[in-house]
């Protein structure tokens, strides 16, 4: 059902920016991304803190923009 791959391909063709979720059922890509984070390819970090419902939520986004190591499959 390659719909996510088709969507990503169309976005790349338009040279737009995008974020896609990668789950463990995309085994090779998931493993590659985990390795990229382990080996310091992180280019930016964004931390957002929010107080709501009596708790503090902290979200950390790690950003990788150089994606030439990702397979086109």
mmCIF file as Biopython writes it, N, C-alpha, C and O atoms, coordinates in Angstrom:
data_model
#
loop_
_atom_site.group_PDB
_atom_site.id
_atom_site.type_symbol
_atom_site.label_atom_id
_atom_site.label_alt_id
_atom_site.label_comp_id
_atom_site.label_asym_id
_atom_site.label_entity_id
_atom_site.label_seq_id
_atom_site.pdbx_PDB_ins_code
_atom_site.Cartn_x
_atom_site.Cartn_y
_atom_site.Cartn_z
_atom_site.occupancy
_atom_site.B_iso_or_equiv
_atom_site.auth_seq_id
_atom_site.auth_asym_id
_atom_site.pdbx_PDB_model_num
ATOM 1   N N  . UNK A ? 1  ? 0.827  -1.167 0.000  1.0 0.0 1  A 1 
ATOM 2   C CA . UNK A ? 1  ? 0.000  0.000  0.000  1.0 0.0 1  A 1 
ATOM 3   C C  . UNK A ? 1  ? 0.875  1.235  0.000  1.0 0.0 1  A 1 
ATOM 4   O O  . UNK A ? 1  ? 0.549  2.115  0.797  1.0 0.0 1  A 1 
ATOM 5   N N  . UNK A ? 2  ? 1.790  1.415  -0.661 1.0 0.0 2  A 1 
ATOM 6   C CA . UNK A ? 2  ? 2.830  2.424  -0.724 1.0 0.0 2  A 1 
ATOM 7   C C  . UNK A ? 2  ? 2.377  3.871  -0.657 1.0 0.0 2  A 1 
ATOM 8   O O  . UNK A ? 2  ? 3.092  4.739  -1.157 1.0 0.0 2  A 1 
ATOM 9   N N  . UNK A ? 3  ? 1.239  4.175  -0.073 1.0 0.0 3  A 1 
ATOM 10  C CA . UNK A ? 3  ? 0.747  5.556  -0.154 1.0 0.0 3  A 1 
ATOM 11  C C  . UNK A ? 3  ? 1.705  6.542  0.516  1.0 0.0 3  A 1 
ATOM 12  O O  . UNK A ? 3  ? 1.872  7.651  0.009  1.0 0.0 3  A 1 
ATOM 13  N N  . UNK A ? 4  ? 2.336  6.185  1.631  1.0 0.0 4  A 1 
ATOM 14  C CA . UNK A ? 4  ? 3.248  7.111  2.286  1.0 0.0 4  A 1 
ATOM 15  C C  . UNK A ? 4  ? 4.467  7.396  1.402  1.0 0.0 4  A 1 
ATOM 16  O O  . UNK A ? 4  ? 4.933  8.533  1.330  1.0 0.0 4  A 1 
ATOM 17  N N  . UNK A ? 5  ? 4.975  6.367  0.735  1.0 0.0 5  A 1 
ATOM 18  C CA . UNK A ? 5  ? 6.111  6.568  -0.173 1.0 0.0 5  A 1 
ATOM 19  C C  . UNK A ? 5  ? 5.715  7.474  -1.333 1.0 0.0 5  A 1 
ATOM 20  O O  . UNK A ? 5  ? 6.486  8.344  -1.737 1.0 0.0 5  A 1 
ATOM 21  N N  . UNK A ? 6  ? 4.515  7.272  -1.866 1.0 0.0 6  A 1 
ATOM 22  C CA . UNK A ? 6  ? 4.042  8.108  -2.974 1.0 0.0 6  A 1 
ATOM 23  C C  . UNK A ? 6  ? 3.881  9.566  -2.539 1.0 0.0 6  A 1 
ATOM 24  O O  . UNK A ? 6  ? 4.244  10.486 -3.272 1.0 0.0 6  A 1 
ATOM 25  N N  . UNK A ? 7  ? 3.335  9.760  -1.347 1.0 0.0 7  A 1 
ATOM 26  C CA . UNK A ? 7  ? 3.158  11.118 -0.835 1.0 0.0 7  A 1 
ATOM 27  C C  . UNK A ? 7  ? 4.522  11.785 -0.632 1.0 0.0 7  A 1 
ATOM 28  O O  . UNK A ? 7  ? 4.719  12.930 -1.039 1.0 0.0 7  A 1 
ATOM 29  N N  . UNK A ? 8  ? 5.454  11.077 -0.009 1.0 0.0 8  A 1 
ATOM 30  C CA . UNK A ? 8  ? 6.799  11.630 0.224  1.0 0.0 8  A 1 
ATOM 31  C C  . UNK A ? 8  ? 7.475  11.971 -1.096 1.0 0.0 8  A 1 
ATOM 32  O O  . UNK A ? 8  ? 8.120  13.014 -1.213 1.0 0.0 8  A 1 
ATOM 33  N N  . UNK A ? 9  ? 7.334  11.111 -2.080 1.0 0.0 9  A 1 
ATOM 34  C CA . UNK A ? 9  ? 7.953  11.352 -3.396 1.0 0.0 9  A 1 
ATOM 35  C C  . UNK A ? 9  ? 7.384  12.625 -4.037 1.0 0.0 9  A 1 
ATOM 36  O O  . UNK A ? 9  ? 8.132  13.425 -4.599 1.0 0.0 9  A 1 
ATOM 37  N N  . UNK A ? 10 ? 6.070  12.807 -3.952 1.0 0.0 10 A 1 
ATOM 38  C CA . UNK A ? 10 ? 5.432  14.005 -4.525 1.0 0.0 10 A 1 
ATOM 39  C C  . UNK A ? 10 ? 5.878  15.270 -3.803 1.0 0.0 10 A 1 
ATOM 40  O O  . UNK A ? 10 ? 6.103  16.302 -4.435 1.0 0.0 10 A 1 
ATOM 41  N N  . UNK A ? 11 ? 6.006  15.193 -2.490 1.0 0.0 11 A 1 
ATOM 42  C CA . UNK A ? 11 ? 6.457  16.354 -1.722 1.0 0.0 11 A 1 
ATOM 43  C C  . UNK A ? 11 ? 7.898  16.706 -2.105 1.0 0.0 11 A 1 
ATOM 44  O O  . UNK A ? 11 ? 8.226  17.878 -2.284 1.0 0.0 11 A 1 
ATOM 45  N N  . UNK A ? 12 ? 8.750  15.694 -2.229 1.0 0.0 12 A 1 
ATOM 46  C CA . UNK A ? 12 ? 10.146 15.937 -2.608 1.0 0.0 12 A 1 
ATOM 47  C C  . UNK A ? 12 ? 10.245 16.548 -4.005 1.0 0.0 12 A 1 
ATOM 48  O O  . UNK A ? 12 ? 11.077 17.422 -4.248 1.0 0.0 12 A 1 
ATOM 49  N N  . UNK A ? 13 ? 9.393  16.085 -4.920 1.0 0.0 13 A 1 
ATOM 50  C CA . UNK A ? 13 ? 9.393  16.634 -6.279 1.0 0.0 13 A 1 
ATOM 51  C C  . UNK A ? 13 ? 9.079  18.129 -6.272 1.0 0.0 13 A 1 
ATOM 52  O O  . UNK A ? 13 ? 9.586  18.873 -7.112 1.0 0.0 13 A 1 
ATOM 53  N N  . UNK A ? 14 ? 8.251  18.569 -5.335 1.0 0.0 14 A 1 
ATOM 54  C CA . UNK A ? 14 ? 7.890  19.984 -5.211 1.0 0.0 14 A 1 
ATOM 55  C C  . UNK A ? 14 ? 8.918  20.759 -4.380 1.0 0.0 14 A 1 
ATOM 56  O O  . UNK A ? 14 ? 8.781  21.966 -4.177 1.0 0.0 14 A 1 
ATOM 57  N N  . UNK A ? 15 ? 9.942  20.058 -3.906 1.0 0.0 15 A 1 
ATOM 58  C CA . UNK A ? 15 ? 10.998 20.634 -3.067 1.0 0.0 15 A 1 
ATOM 59  C C  . UNK A ? 15 ? 10.427 21.309 -1.824 1.0 0.0 15 A 1 
ATOM 60  O O  . UNK A ? 15 ? 10.919 22.347 -1.382 1.0 0.0 15 A 1 
ATOM 61  N N  . UNK A ? 16 ? 9.382  20.703 -1.271 1.0 0.0 16 A 1 
ATOM 62  C CA . UNK A ? 16 ? 8.749  21.218 -0.058 1.0 0.0 16 A 1 
ATOM 63  C C  . UNK A ? 16 ? 9.361  20.550 1.171  1.0 0.0 16 A 1 
ATOM 64  O O  . UNK A ? 16 ? 10.057 19.540 1.065  1.0 0.0 16 A 1 
ATOM 65  N N  . UNK A ? 17 ? 9.092  21.128 2.324  1.0 0.0 17 A 1 
ATOM 66  C CA . UNK A ? 17 ? 9.553  20.553 3.579  1.0 0.0 17 A 1 
ATOM 67  C C  . UNK A ? 17 ? 8.449  19.668 4.148  1.0 0.0 17 A 1 
ATOM 68  O O  . UNK A ? 17 ? 7.263  19.931 3.948  1.0 0.0 17 A 1 
ATOM 69  N N  . UNK A ? 18 ? 8.854  18.611 4.862  1.0 0.0 18 A 1 
ATOM 70  C CA . UNK A ? 18 ? 7.854  17.705 5.397  1.0 0.0 18 A 1 
ATOM 71  C C  . UNK A ? 18 ? 8.405  16.913 6.563  1.0 0.0 18 A 1 
ATOM 72  O O  . UNK A ? 18 ? 9.617  16.785 6.736  1.0 0.0 18 A 1 
ATOM 73  N N  . UNK A ? 19 ? 7.495  16.386 7.354  1.0 0.0 19 A 1 
ATOM 74  C CA . UNK A ? 19 ? 7.811  15.480 8.453  1.0 0.0 19 A 1 
ATOM 75  C C  . UNK A ? 19 ? 6.901  14.280 8.286  1.0 0.0 19 A 1 
ATOM 76  O O  . UNK A ? 19 ? 5.686  14.429 8.149  1.0 0.0 19 A 1 
ATOM 77  N N  . UNK A ? 20 ? 7.483  13.093 8.298  1.0 0.0 20 A 1 
ATOM 78  C CA . UNK A ? 20 ? 6.691  11.868 8.223  1.0 0.0 20 A 1 
ATOM 79  C C  . UNK A ? 20 ? 7.032  10.981 9.417  1.0 0.0 20 A 1 
ATOM 80  O O  . UNK A ? 20 ? 8.188  10.909 9.835  1.0 0.0 20 A 1 
ATOM 81  N N  . UNK A ? 21 ? 6.039  10.318 9.952  1.0 0.0 21 A 1 
ATOM 82  C CA . UNK A ? 21 ? 6.270  9.371  11.039 1.0 0.0 21 A 1 
ATOM 83  C C  . UNK A ? 21 ? 6.851  8.089  10.462 1.0 0.0 21 A 1 
ATOM 84  O O  . UNK A ? 21 ? 6.448  7.639  9.390  1.0 0.0 21 A 1 
ATOM 85  N N  . UNK A ? 22 ? 7.791  7.513  11.176 1.0 0.0 22 A 1 
ATOM 86  C CA . UNK A ? 22 ? 8.377  6.232  10.780 1.0 0.0 22 A 1 
ATOM 87  C C  . UNK A ? 22 ? 8.161  5.269  11.941 1.0 0.0 22 A 1 
ATOM 88  O O  . UNK A ? 22 ? 8.609  5.513  13.062 1.0 0.0 22 A 1 
ATOM 89  N N  . UNK A ? 23 ? 7.472  4.181  11.655 1.0 0.0 23 A 1 
ATOM 90  C CA . UNK A ? 23 ? 7.184  3.195  12.691 1.0 0.0 23 A 1 
ATOM 91  C C  . UNK A ? 23 ? 8.067  1.968  12.477 1.0 0.0 23 A 1 
ATOM 92  O O  . UNK A ? 23 ? 8.731  1.831  11.449 1.0 0.0 23 A 1 
ATOM 93  N N  . UNK A ? 24 ? 8.059  1.093  13.456 1.0 0.0 24 A 1 
ATOM 94  C CA . UNK A ? 24 ? 8.919  -0.090 13.405 1.0 0.0 24 A 1 
ATOM 95  C C  . UNK A ? 24 ? 8.556  -1.057 12.286 1.0 0.0 24 A 1 
ATOM 96  O O  . UNK A ? 24 ? 9.363  -1.921 11.944 1.0 0.0 24 A 1 
ATOM 97  N N  . UNK A ? 25 ? 7.356  -0.933 11.705 1.0 0.0 25 A 1 
ATOM 98  C CA . UNK A ? 25 ? 7.011  -1.831 10.598 1.0 0.0 25 A 1 
ATOM 99  C C  . UNK A ? 25 ? 7.726  -1.429 9.305  1.0 0.0 25 A 1 
ATOM 100 O O  . UNK A ? 25 ? 7.651  -2.148 8.309  1.0 0.0 25 A 1 
ATOM 101 N N  . UNK A ? 26 ? 8.414  -0.292 9.314  1.0 0.0 26 A 1 
ATOM 102 C CA . UNK A ? 26 ? 9.272  0.128  8.197  1.0 0.0 26 A 1 
ATOM 103 C C  . UNK A ? 26 ? 10.707 -0.151 8.648  1.0 0.0 26 A 1 
ATOM 104 O O  . UNK A ? 26 ? 11.507 0.761  8.855  1.0 0.0 26 A 1 
ATOM 105 N N  . UNK A ? 27 ? 10.999 -1.437 8.790  1.0 0.0 27 A 1 
ATOM 106 C CA . UNK A ? 27 ? 12.172 -1.920 9.518  1.0 0.0 27 A 1 
ATOM 107 C C  . UNK A ? 27 ? 13.480 -1.273 9.081  1.0 0.0 27 A 1 
ATOM 108 O O  . UNK A ? 27 ? 14.188 -0.709 9.916  1.0 0.0 27 A 1 
ATOM 109 N N  . UNK A ? 28 ? 13.816 -1.338 7.816  1.0 0.0 28 A 1 
ATOM 110 C CA . UNK A ? 28 ? 15.114 -0.823 7.382  1.0 0.0 28 A 1 
ATOM 111 C C  . UNK A ? 28 ? 15.222 0.686  7.600  1.0 0.0 28 A 1 
ATOM 112 O O  . UNK A ? 28 ? 16.244 1.167  8.089  1.0 0.0 28 A 1 
ATOM 113 N N  . UNK A ? 29 ? 14.190 1.426  7.245  1.0 0.0 29 A 1 
ATOM 114 C CA . UNK A ? 29 ? 14.208 2.870  7.423  1.0 0.0 29 A 1 
ATOM 115 C C  . UNK A ? 29 ? 14.261 3.226  8.907  1.0 0.0 29 A 1 
ATOM 116 O O  . UNK A ? 29 ? 15.013 4.116  9.303  1.0 0.0 29 A 1 
ATOM 117 N N  . UNK A ? 30 ? 13.477 2.546  9.719  1.0 0.0 30 A 1 
ATOM 118 C CA . UNK A ? 30 ? 13.465 2.785  11.158 1.0 0.0 30 A 1 
ATOM 119 C C  . UNK A ? 30 ? 14.864 2.556  11.741 1.0 0.0 30 A 1 
ATOM 120 O O  . UNK A ? 30 ? 15.354 3.377  12.517 1.0 0.0 30 A 1 
ATOM 121 N N  . UNK A ? 31 ? 15.498 1.457  11.374 1.0 0.0 31 A 1 
ATOM 122 C CA . UNK A ? 31 ? 16.855 1.156  11.852 1.0 0.0 31 A 1 
ATOM 123 C C  . UNK A ? 31 ? 17.860 2.206  11.384 1.0 0.0 31 A 1 
ATOM 124 O O  . UNK A ? 31 ? 18.717 2.630  12.159 1.0 0.0 31 A 1 
ATOM 125 N N  . UNK A ? 32 ? 17.762 2.625  10.130 1.0 0.0 32 A 1 
ATOM 126 C CA . UNK A ? 32 ? 18.670 3.643  9.592  1.0 0.0 32 A 1 
ATOM 127 C C  . UNK A ? 32 ? 18.543 4.961  10.349 1.0 0.0 32 A 1 
ATOM 128 O O  . UNK A ? 32 ? 19.542 5.616  10.645 1.0 0.0 32 A 1 
ATOM 129 N N  . UNK A ? 33 ? 17.318 5.339  10.655 1.0 0.0 33 A 1 
ATOM 130 C CA . UNK A ? 33 ? 17.089 6.593  11.372 1.0 0.0 33 A 1 
ATOM 131 C C  . UNK A ? 33 ? 17.633 6.497  12.798 1.0 0.0 33 A 1 
ATOM 132 O O  . UNK A ? 33 ? 18.249 7.444  13.288 1.0 0.0 33 A 1 
ATOM 133 N N  . UNK A ? 34 ? 17.416 5.383  13.457 1.0 0.0 34 A 1 
ATOM 134 C CA . UNK A ? 34 ? 17.973 5.211  14.802 1.0 0.0 34 A 1 
ATOM 135 C C  . UNK A ? 34 ? 19.503 5.311  14.767 1.0 0.0 34 A 1 
ATOM 136 O O  . UNK A ? 34 ? 20.102 5.934  15.643 1.0 0.0 34 A 1 
ATOM 137 N N  . UNK A ? 35 ? 20.125 4.711  13.773 1.0 0.0 35 A 1 
ATOM 138 C CA . UNK A ? 35 ? 21.581 4.798  13.636 1.0 0.0 35 A 1 
ATOM 139 C C  . UNK A ? 35 ? 22.037 6.235  13.400 1.0 0.0 35 A 1 
ATOM 140 O O  . UNK A ? 35 ? 23.057 6.658  13.944 1.0 0.0 35 A 1 
ATOM 141 N N  . UNK A ? 36 ? 21.292 6.984  12.596 1.0 0.0 36 A 1 
ATOM 142 C CA . UNK A ? 36 ? 21.641 8.382  12.316 1.0 0.0 36 A 1 
ATOM 143 C C  . UNK A ? 36 ? 21.638 9.195  13.605 1.0 0.0 36 A 1 
ATOM 144 O O  . UNK A ? 36 ? 22.529 10.018 13.817 1.0 0.0 36 A 1 
ATOM 145 N N  . UNK A ? 37 ? 20.652 8.978  14.466 1.0 0.0 37 A 1 
ATOM 146 C CA . UNK A ? 37 ? 20.606 9.713  15.729 1.0 0.0 37 A 1 
ATOM 147 C C  . UNK A ? 37 ? 21.735 9.273  16.664 1.0 0.0 37 A 1 
ATOM 148 O O  . UNK A ? 37 ? 22.291 10.095 17.391 1.0 0.0 37 A 1 
ATOM 149 N N  . UNK A ? 38 ? 22.072 7.994  16.648 1.0 0.0 38 A 1 
ATOM 150 C CA . UNK A ? 38 ? 23.152 7.495  17.503 1.0 0.0 38 A 1 
ATOM 151 C C  . UNK A ? 38 ? 24.507 8.062  17.105 1.0 0.0 38 A 1 
ATOM 152 O O  . UNK A ? 38 ? 25.360 8.299  17.960 1.0 0.0 38 A 1 
ATOM 153 N N  . UNK A ? 39 ? 24.704 8.280  15.817 1.0 0.0 39 A 1 
ATOM 154 C CA . UNK A ? 39 ? 26.021 8.684  15.324 1.0 0.0 39 A 1 
ATOM 155 C C  . UNK A ? 39 ? 26.139 10.190 15.085 1.0 0.0 39 A 1 
ATOM 156 O O  . UNK A ? 39 ? 27.003 10.635 14.330 1.0 0.0 39 A 1 
ATOM 157 N N  . UNK A ? 40 ? 25.276 10.969 15.724 1.0 0.0 40 A 1 
ATOM 158 C CA . UNK A ? 40 ? 25.453 12.408 15.770 1.0 0.0 40 A 1 
ATOM 159 C C  . UNK A ? 40 ? 25.156 13.181 14.514 1.0 0.0 40 A 1 
ATOM 160 O O  . UNK A ? 40 ? 25.797 14.203 14.269 1.0 0.0 40 A 1 
ATOM 161 N N  . UNK A ? 41 ? 24.212 12.741 13.703 1.0 0.0 41 A 1 
ATOM 162 C CA . UNK A ? 41 ? 23.849 13.495 12.508 1.0 0.0 41 A 1 
ATOM 163 C C  . UNK A ? 41 ? 22.796 14.562 12.811 1.0 0.0 41 A 1 
ATOM 164 O O  . UNK A ? 41 ? 22.243 15.174 11.897 1.0 0.0 41 A 1 
ATOM 165 N N  . UNK A ? 42 ? 22.525 14.779 14.089 1.0 0.0 42 A 1 
ATOM 166 C CA . UNK A ? 42 ? 21.529 15.762 14.508 1.0 0.0 42 A 1 
ATOM 167 C C  . UNK A ? 42 ? 22.056 17.164 14.234 1.0 0.0 42 A 1 
ATOM 168 O O  . UNK A ? 42 ? 23.165 17.507 14.643 1.0 0.0 42 A 1 
ATOM 169 N N  . UNK A ? 43 ? 21.267 17.964 13.548 1.0 0.0 43 A 1 
ATOM 170 C CA . UNK A ? 43 ? 21.692 19.312 13.171 1.0 0.0 43 A 1 
ATOM 171 C C  . UNK A ? 43 ? 21.066 20.393 14.031 1.0 0.0 43 A 1 
ATOM 172 O O  . UNK A ? 43 ? 21.660 21.454 14.228 1.0 0.0 43 A 1 
ATOM 173 N N  . UNK A ? 44 ? 19.877 20.135 14.542 1.0 0.0 44 A 1 
ATOM 174 C CA . UNK A ? 44 ? 19.199 21.113 15.394 1.0 0.0 44 A 1 
ATOM 175 C C  . UNK A ? 44 ? 18.381 20.369 16.437 1.0 0.0 44 A 1 
ATOM 176 O O  . UNK A ? 44 ? 17.953 19.234 16.227 1.0 0.0 44 A 1 
ATOM 177 N N  . UNK A ? 45 ? 18.174 21.032 17.557 1.0 0.0 45 A 1 
ATOM 178 C CA . UNK A ? 45 ? 17.321 20.504 18.615 1.0 0.0 45 A 1 
ATOM 179 C C  . UNK A ? 45 ? 16.341 21.602 19.009 1.0 0.0 45 A 1 
ATOM 180 O O  . UNK A ? 45 ? 16.723 22.765 19.138 1.0 0.0 45 A 1 
ATOM 181 N N  . UNK A ? 46 ? 15.091 21.235 19.197 1.0 0.0 46 A 1 
ATOM 182 C CA . UNK A ? 46 ? 14.073 22.194 19.633 1.0 0.0 46 A 1 
ATOM 183 C C  . UNK A ? 46 ? 13.361 21.589 20.836 1.0 0.0 46 A 1 
ATOM 184 O O  . UNK A ? 46 ? 12.872 20.460 20.778 1.0 0.0 46 A 1 
ATOM 185 N N  . UNK A ? 47 ? 13.307 22.349 21.927 1.0 0.0 47 A 1 
ATOM 186 C CA . UNK A ? 47 ? 12.640 21.884 23.138 1.0 0.0 47 A 1 
ATOM 187 C C  . UNK A ? 47 ? 11.453 22.797 23.425 1.0 0.0 47 A 1 
ATOM 188 O O  . UNK A ? 47 ? 11.580 24.022 23.436 1.0 0.0 47 A 1 
ATOM 189 N N  . UNK A ? 48 ? 10.306 22.182 23.656 1.0 0.0 48 A 1 
ATOM 190 C CA . UNK A ? 48 ? 9.086  22.926 23.970 1.0 0.0 48 A 1 
ATOM 191 C C  . UNK A ? 48 ? 8.577  22.440 25.323 1.0 0.0 48 A 1 
ATOM 192 O O  . UNK A ? 48 ? 8.423  21.238 25.540 1.0 0.0 48 A 1 
ATOM 193 N N  . UNK A ? 49 ? 8.319  23.377 26.229 1.0 0.0 49 A 1 
ATOM 194 C CA . UNK A ? 49 ? 7.801  23.042 27.554 1.0 0.0 49 A 1 
ATOM 195 C C  . UNK A ? 49 ? 6.426  23.674 27.704 1.0 0.0 49 A 1 
ATOM 196 O O  . UNK A ? 49 ? 6.214  24.827 27.327 1.0 0.0 49 A 1 
ATOM 197 N N  . UNK A ? 50 ? 5.493  22.905 28.260 1.0 0.0 50 A 1 
ATOM 198 C CA . UNK A ? 50 ? 4.115  23.370 28.364 1.0 0.0 50 A 1 
ATOM 199 C C  . UNK A ? 50 ? 3.541  22.903 29.700 1.0 0.0 50 A 1 
ATOM 200 O O  . UNK A ? 50 ? 3.655  21.729 30.053 1.0 0.0 50 A 1 
ATOM 201 N N  . UNK A ? 51 ? 2.927  23.818 30.436 1.0 0.0 51 A 1 
ATOM 202 C CA . UNK A ? 51 ? 2.259  23.487 31.691 1.0 0.0 51 A 1 
ATOM 203 C C  . UNK A ? 51 ? 0.761  23.403 31.415 1.0 0.0 51 A 1 
ATOM 204 O O  . UNK A ? 51 ? 0.153  24.364 30.944 1.0 0.0 51 A 1 
ATOM 205 N N  . UNK A ? 52 ? 0.168  22.238 31.716 1.0 0.0 52 A 1 
ATOM 206 C CA . UNK A ? 52 ? -1.256 22.046 31.471 1.0 0.0 52 A 1 
ATOM 207 C C  . UNK A ? 52 ? -1.775 20.906 32.342 1.0 0.0 52 A 1 
ATOM 208 O O  . UNK A ? 52 ? -1.071 19.919 32.556 1.0 0.0 52 A 1 
ATOM 209 N N  . UNK A ? 53 ? -2.972 21.034 32.833 1.0 0.0 53 A 1 
ATOM 210 C CA . UNK A ? 53 ? -3.632 19.991 33.630 1.0 0.0 53 A 1 
ATOM 211 C C  . UNK A ? 53 ? -2.773 19.542 34.813 1.0 0.0 53 A 1 
ATOM 212 O O  . UNK A ? 53 ? -2.755 18.363 35.164 1.0 0.0 53 A 1 
ATOM 213 N N  . UNK A ? 54 ? -2.060 20.495 35.424 1.0 0.0 54 A 1 
ATOM 214 C CA . UNK A ? 54 ? -1.284 20.182 36.609 1.0 0.0 54 A 1 
ATOM 215 C C  . UNK A ? 54 ? 0.009  19.428 36.349 1.0 0.0 54 A 1 
ATOM 216 O O  . UNK A ? 54 ? 0.603  18.886 37.281 1.0 0.0 54 A 1 
ATOM 217 N N  . UNK A ? 55 ? 0.448  19.385 35.120 1.0 0.0 55 A 1 
ATOM 218 C CA . UNK A ? 55 ? 1.713  18.698 34.828 1.0 0.0 55 A 1 
ATOM 219 C C  . UNK A ? 55 ? 2.512  19.511 33.814 1.0 0.0 55 A 1 
ATOM 220 O O  . UNK A ? 55 ? 1.978  20.333 33.070 1.0 0.0 55 A 1 
ATOM 221 N N  . UNK A ? 56 ? 3.787  19.249 33.819 1.0 0.0 56 A 1 
ATOM 222 C CA . UNK A ? 56 ? 4.673  19.906 32.864 1.0 0.0 56 A 1 
ATOM 223 C C  . UNK A ? 56 ? 5.004  18.898 31.768 1.0 0.0 56 A 1 
ATOM 224 O O  . UNK A ? 56 ? 5.480  17.797 32.045 1.0 0.0 56 A 1 
ATOM 225 N N  . UNK A ? 57 ? 4.748  19.286 30.532 1.0 0.0 57 A 1 
ATOM 226 C CA . UNK A ? 57 ? 5.089  18.437 29.393 1.0 0.0 57 A 1 
ATOM 227 C C  . UNK A ? 57 ? 6.298  19.044 28.694 1.0 0.0 57 A 1 
ATOM 228 O O  . UNK A ? 57 ? 6.338  20.246 28.430 1.0 0.0 57 A 1 
ATOM 229 N N  . UNK A ? 58 ? 7.261  18.218 28.402 1.0 0.0 58 A 1 
ATOM 230 C CA . UNK A ? 58 ? 8.459  18.666 27.704 1.0 0.0 58 A 1 
ATOM 231 C C  . UNK A ? 58 ? 8.612  17.811 26.453 1.0 0.0 58 A 1 
ATOM 232 O O  . UNK A ? 58 ? 8.703  16.586 26.528 1.0 0.0 58 A 1 
ATOM 233 N N  . UNK A ? 59 ? 8.640  18.475 25.308 1.0 0.0 59 A 1 
ATOM 234 C CA . UNK A ? 59 ? 8.801  17.776 24.028 1.0 0.0 59 A 1 
ATOM 235 C C  . UNK A ? 59 ? 10.128 18.198 23.415 1.0 0.0 59 A 1 
ATOM 236 O O  . UNK A ? 59 ? 10.437 19.387 23.325 1.0 0.0 59 A 1 
ATOM 237 N N  . UNK A ? 60 ? 10.891 17.227 23.005 1.0 0.0 60 A 1 
ATOM 238 C CA . UNK A ? 60 ? 12.175 17.500 22.376 1.0 0.0 60 A 1 
ATOM 239 C C  . UNK A ? 60 ? 12.142 16.983 20.947 1.0 0.0 60 A 1 
ATOM 240 O O  . UNK A ? 60 ? 11.847 15.812 20.707 1.0 0.0 60 A 1 
ATOM 241 N N  . UNK A ? 61 ? 12.445 17.859 20.008 1.0 0.0 61 A 1 
ATOM 242 C CA . UNK A ? 61 ? 12.523 17.474 18.596 1.0 0.0 61 A 1 
ATOM 243 C C  . UNK A ? 61 ? 13.981 17.535 18.170 1.0 0.0 61 A 1 
ATOM 244 O O  . UNK A ? 61 ? 14.656 18.546 18.363 1.0 0.0 61 A 1 
ATOM 245 N N  . UNK A ? 62 ? 14.453 16.451 17.596 1.0 0.0 62 A 1 
ATOM 246 C CA . UNK A ? 62 ? 15.803 16.400 17.056 1.0 0.0 62 A 1 
ATOM 247 C C  . UNK A ? 62 ? 15.670 16.437 15.540 1.0 0.0 62 A 1 
ATOM 248 O O  . UNK A ? 62 ? 14.856 15.711 14.970 1.0 0.0 62 A 1 
ATOM 249 N N  . UNK A ? 63 ? 16.456 17.271 14.890 1.0 0.0 63 A 1 
ATOM 250 C CA . UNK A ? 63 ? 16.255 17.530 13.466 1.0 0.0 63 A 1 
ATOM 251 C C  . UNK A ? 63 ? 17.451 17.067 12.651 1.0 0.0 63 A 1 
ATOM 252 O O  . UNK A ? 63 ? 18.597 17.406 12.945 1.0 0.0 63 A 1 
ATOM 253 N N  . UNK A ? 64 ? 17.158 16.289 11.625 1.0 0.0 64 A 1 
ATOM 254 C CA . UNK A ? 64 ? 18.146 15.856 10.642 1.0 0.0 64 A 1 
ATOM 255 C C  . UNK A ? 64 ? 17.633 16.339 9.286  1.0 0.0 64 A 1 
ATOM 256 O O  . UNK A ? 64 ? 16.513 16.001 8.901  1.0 0.0 64 A 1 
ATOM 257 N N  . UNK A ? 65 ? 18.420 17.112 8.564  1.0 0.0 65 A 1 
ATOM 258 C CA . UNK A ? 65 ? 17.976 17.592 7.251  1.0 0.0 65 A 1 
ATOM 259 C C  . UNK A ? 65 ? 18.757 16.971 6.104  1.0 0.0 65 A 1 
ATOM 260 O O  . UNK A ? 65 ? 18.265 16.943 4.976  1.0 0.0 65 A 1 
ATOM 261 N N  . UNK A ? 66 ? 19.938 16.483 6.359  1.0 0.0 66 A 1 
ATOM 262 C CA . UNK A ? 66 ? 20.721 15.834 5.305  1.0 0.0 66 A 1 
ATOM 263 C C  . UNK A ? 66 ? 20.290 14.372 5.223  1.0 0.0 66 A 1 
ATOM 264 O O  . UNK A ? 66 ? 20.657 13.551 6.064  1.0 0.0 66 A 1 
ATOM 265 N N  . UNK A ? 67 ? 19.508 14.069 4.197  1.0 0.0 67 A 1 
ATOM 266 C CA . UNK A ? 67 ? 18.882 12.757 4.093  1.0 0.0 67 A 1 
ATOM 267 C C  . UNK A ? 67 ? 19.423 11.912 2.950  1.0 0.0 67 A 1 
ATOM 268 O O  . UNK A ? 67 ? 18.771 10.956 2.530  1.0 0.0 67 A 1 
ATOM 269 N N  . UNK A ? 68 ? 20.610 12.251 2.437  1.0 0.0 68 A 1 
ATOM 270 C CA . UNK A ? 68 ? 21.143 11.528 1.285  1.0 0.0 68 A 1 
ATOM 271 C C  . UNK A ? 68 ? 21.458 10.058 1.608  1.0 0.0 68 A 1 
ATOM 272 O O  . UNK A ? 68 ? 21.625 9.261  0.685  1.0 0.0 68 A 1 
ATOM 273 N N  . UNK A ? 69 ? 21.542 9.689  2.863  1.0 0.0 69 A 1 
ATOM 274 C CA . UNK A ? 69 ? 21.826 8.320  3.269  1.0 0.0 69 A 1 
ATOM 275 C C  . UNK A ? 69 ? 20.585 7.434  3.235  1.0 0.0 69 A 1 
ATOM 276 O O  . UNK A ? 69 ? 20.693 6.216  3.378  1.0 0.0 69 A 1 
ATOM 277 N N  . UNK A ? 70 ? 19.417 8.026  3.048  1.0 0.0 70 A 1 
ATOM 278 C CA . UNK A ? 70 ? 18.162 7.270  3.002  1.0 0.0 70 A 1 
ATOM 279 C C  . UNK A ? 70 ? 17.991 6.643  1.624  1.0 0.0 70 A 1 
ATOM 280 O O  . UNK A ? 70 ? 18.191 7.297  0.600  1.0 0.0 70 A 1 
ATOM 281 N N  . UNK A ? 71 ? 17.627 5.399  1.615  1.0 0.0 71 A 1 
ATOM 282 C CA . UNK A ? 71 ? 17.379 4.693  0.356  1.0 0.0 71 A 1 
ATOM 283 C C  . UNK A ? 71 ? 16.151 5.263  -0.340 1.0 0.0 71 A 1 
ATOM 284 O O  . UNK A ? 71 ? 15.207 5.694  0.322  1.0 0.0 71 A 1 
ATOM 285 N N  . UNK A ? 72 ? 16.155 5.268  -1.657 1.0 0.0 72 A 1 
ATOM 286 C CA . UNK A ? 72 ? 14.992 5.746  -2.442 1.0 0.0 72 A 1 
ATOM 287 C C  . UNK A ? 72 ? 13.962 4.660  -2.673 1.0 0.0 72 A 1 
ATOM 288 O O  . UNK A ? 72 ? 13.022 4.876  -3.438 1.0 0.0 72 A 1 
ATOM 289 N N  . UNK A ? 73 ? 14.097 3.513  -2.052 1.0 0.0 73 A 1 
ATOM 290 C CA . UNK A ? 73 ? 13.157 2.401  -2.261 1.0 0.0 73 A 1 
ATOM 291 C C  . UNK A ? 73 ? 11.846 2.648  -1.601 1.0 0.0 73 A 1 
ATOM 292 O O  . UNK A ? 73 ? 10.947 1.810  -1.681 1.0 0.0 73 A 1 
#
